Amino acid sequence: MPRISQFYGVVIYMYFNDHLPPHFHAEYGEFEALYVIETLEVLRGNLPRRAHSMVVEWALAHRAELRANWIRAREQSPLEEVEPLD
C-alpha cells in the first residue's frame, strides 16, 4: 500500500487497483478511515476528531492530486507524493 503523504502522525495511503468509489486511506495510530475523494465522506472506519479535521483540511487542498493518484493506482502506475499539511 503506497504511502502518498504523512503529517502530524497521520499517514495517507492508496492501494493499487482498489475498489470504487475513488478513495484514500488515512491512519492515525491504531485508527484507520477510508475517505471518498469527491465528498470526503468517511466510507469506513474513524479517526479521532482532530486527526479527522486535519485529513479533511489536507484533502480539500489536494483533491486534484488525489484524483490523479487514484487514476495512477487503477492503472498500476507509480503514485506521486502529495505535500503534507503545513
PLY file of the C-alpha trace (Angstrom):
ply
format ascii 1.0
element vertex 86
property float x
property float y
property float z
element edge 85
property int vertex1
property int vertex2
end_header
0.00 0.00 0.00
1.88 3.08 -1.20
2.16 5.98 1.22
1.41 9.25 -0.56
1.66 11.70 2.35
2.37 11.97 6.06
1.78 14.78 8.56
1.32 15.16 12.33
1.16 11.41 12.85
-1.38 10.88 10.05
-0.31 8.62 7.18
-2.20 8.69 3.86
-2.22 5.62 1.59
-3.77 4.39 -1.63
-3.97 0.80 -2.77
-3.32 -0.21 -6.36
-6.47 -1.26 -8.24
-8.68 -0.68 -5.18
-12.49 -0.88 -5.15
-14.80 2.00 -6.04
-15.66 4.72 -5.15
-12.35 6.57 -5.52
-10.94 6.91 -2.02
-7.83 7.04 0.14
-6.88 5.50 3.47
-5.84 7.59 6.47
-4.17 6.04 9.51
-3.51 7.68 12.85
-2.08 5.36 15.49
-4.42 2.40 15.78
-7.23 4.24 13.93
-7.97 3.98 10.21
-10.58 5.57 7.98
-11.36 5.48 4.26
-12.33 8.83 2.71
-14.23 9.26 -0.56
-12.19 11.71 -2.65
-15.14 13.62 -4.15
-17.14 14.17 -0.95
-14.59 13.49 1.82
-17.27 11.33 3.40
-15.88 8.59 5.65
-16.60 5.36 3.82
-15.42 3.12 6.64
-13.66 3.43 9.98
-12.95 6.53 12.02
-10.21 8.82 13.27
-10.09 10.99 16.39
-11.75 14.36 15.80
-8.51 16.38 15.49
-6.91 13.90 13.08
-10.13 13.78 11.02
-10.15 17.59 10.77
-6.53 17.61 9.58
-7.25 14.95 6.95
-10.23 16.89 5.60
-8.25 20.16 5.52
-5.38 18.43 3.70
-7.66 16.62 1.23
-9.54 19.82 0.34
-6.23 21.42 -0.61
-5.05 18.40 -2.64
-8.18 16.93 -4.20
-6.87 17.21 -7.79
-3.70 15.34 -6.81
-5.78 12.68 -5.07
-7.89 12.21 -8.19
-4.75 11.91 -10.34
-3.20 9.39 -7.94
-6.42 7.35 -7.97
-6.17 7.06 -11.75
-2.50 6.09 -11.48
-3.31 3.45 -8.86
-6.05 1.94 -11.03
-3.54 1.75 -13.89
-0.89 0.18 -11.64
1.37 3.21 -12.25
3.65 4.74 -9.59
1.89 7.18 -7.30
3.00 10.77 -6.73
3.91 12.05 -3.26
1.46 14.74 -2.07
2.67 17.67 0.02
1.87 17.26 3.72
-0.32 19.60 5.73
1.61 22.67 6.88
0 1
1 2
2 3
3 4
4 5
5 6
6 7
7 8
8 9
9 10
10 11
11 12
12 13
13 14
14 15
15 16
16 17
17 18
18 19
19 20
20 21
21 22
22 23
23 24
24 25
25 26
26 27
27 28
28 29
29 30
30 31
31 32
32 33
33 34
34 35
35 36
36 37
37 38
38 39
39 40
40 41
41 42
42 43
43 44
44 45
45 46
46 47
47 48
48 49
49 50
50 51
51 52
52 53
53 54
54 55
55 56
56 57
57 58
58 59
59 60
60 61
61 62
62 63
63 64
64 65
65 66
66 67
67 68
68 69
69 70
70 71
71 72
72 73
73 74
74 75
75 76
76 77
77 78
78 79
79 80
80 81
81 82
82 83
83 84
84 85
